[in-house]
């Protein structure tokens, strides 16, 4: 019985560290990933986005793995959904 208590008391700091790691790093990152995925899925024509490269674009058409965007009046391009940083509000 004393041996079991000793094992538990030596494992307790590791368990606490794992819980702290989960609640302060893993869980917030998953929440952020979920919000980003929802934002990308809800993009529609006319929305303004910023790519990870810093381009501010307007959504022209959404496709399966890509989004067609208008960079300026003459230029359109396709951007993969992974490279969309955020949606510009307003």
C-alpha positions as CSV (number, residue, x, y, z in Angstrom):
1,X,0.0,0.0,0.0
2,X,2.8,2.4,0.8
3,X,4.5,1.5,-2.4
4,X,1.4,2.4,-4.4
5,X,1.1,5.7,-2.6
6,X,4.7,6.5,-3.4
7,X,4.1,5.8,-7.1
8,X,1.1,8.1,-7.2
9,X,2.9,10.9,-5.4
10,X,5.7,10.7,-7.9
11,X,3.3,10.7,-10.9
12,X,1.2,13.6,-9.6
13,X,3.5,16.4,-10.9
14,X,3.5,14.8,-14.4
15,X,-0.3,14.6,-14.5
16,X,-0.6,18.2,-13.4
17,X,1.9,19.3,-16.2
18,X,-0.1,17.3,-18.8
19,X,-3.3,19.0,-17.7
20,X,-1.8,22.4,-17.8
21,X,-0.3,21.7,-21.2
22,X,-3.7,20.6,-22.5
23,X,-5.8,23.5,-21.2
24,X,-3.3,26.3,-22.0
25,X,-1.9,25.1,-25.4
26,X,-3.7,22.2,-27.1
27,X,-7.4,23.1,-26.4
28,X,-7.1,26.8,-27.4
29,X,-5.3,25.8,-30.6
30,X,-8.1,23.4,-31.5
31,X,-10.7,26.1,-30.9
32,X,-8.8,28.5,-33.1
33,X,-8.5,25.9,-35.9
34,X,-12.2,25.1,-35.7
35,X,-13.1,28.9,-36.1
36,X,-10.7,29.3,-39.0
37,X,-12.2,26.3,-40.8
38,X,-15.7,27.6,-40.3
39,X,-14.7,31.0,-41.6
40,X,-13.2,29.5,-44.7
41,X,-16.3,27.3,-45.3
42,X,-18.6,30.3,-45.0
43,X,-16.8,32.5,-47.5
44,X,-19.0,33.8,-50.3
45,X,-18.7,36.0,-53.3
46,X,-17.8,39.6,-52.4
47,X,-16.1,38.8,-49.1
48,X,-12.7,40.5,-48.6
49,X,-9.9,38.2,-47.4
50,X,-6.2,38.5,-46.5
51,X,-3.9,35.7,-47.6
52,X,-0.9,34.6,-45.6
53,X,1.3,36.3,-48.1
54,X,-0.4,39.6,-47.3
55,X,-2.6,40.1,-50.3
56,X,-6.0,41.7,-49.8
57,X,-8.4,40.1,-52.2
58,X,-12.1,39.8,-53.0
59,X,-13.7,36.4,-53.3
60,X,-15.1,35.8,-56.8
61,X,-15.9,32.1,-56.6
62,X,-15.4,29.2,-54.1
63,X,-14.4,25.8,-55.4
64,X,-13.5,22.5,-53.8
65,X,-9.9,23.2,-52.8
66,X,-9.4,26.7,-54.1
67,X,-11.0,30.1,-54.0
68,X,-10.9,32.4,-57.0
69,X,-10.1,35.9,-55.9
70,X,-9.9,39.3,-57.6
71,X,-6.7,41.1,-56.6
72,X,-7.5,44.3,-58.6
73,X,-9.9,45.1,-61.5
74,X,-7.8,43.3,-64.1
75,X,-6.3,40.4,-62.1
76,X,-7.9,37.3,-60.8
77,X,-6.1,34.3,-59.2
78,X,-6.8,31.1,-57.4
79,X,-5.7,30.7,-53.8
80,X,-5.7,27.4,-51.9
81,X,-7.9,27.5,-48.8
82,X,-4.9,26.8,-46.6
83,X,-3.4,30.1,-47.4
84,X,-6.3,32.3,-46.3
85,X,-5.3,34.1,-43.1
86,X,-8.5,35.9,-42.2
87,X,-11.6,37.6,-43.5
88,X,-11.7,41.4,-43.5
89,X,-14.8,42.6,-41.6
90,X,-16.6,45.8,-42.7
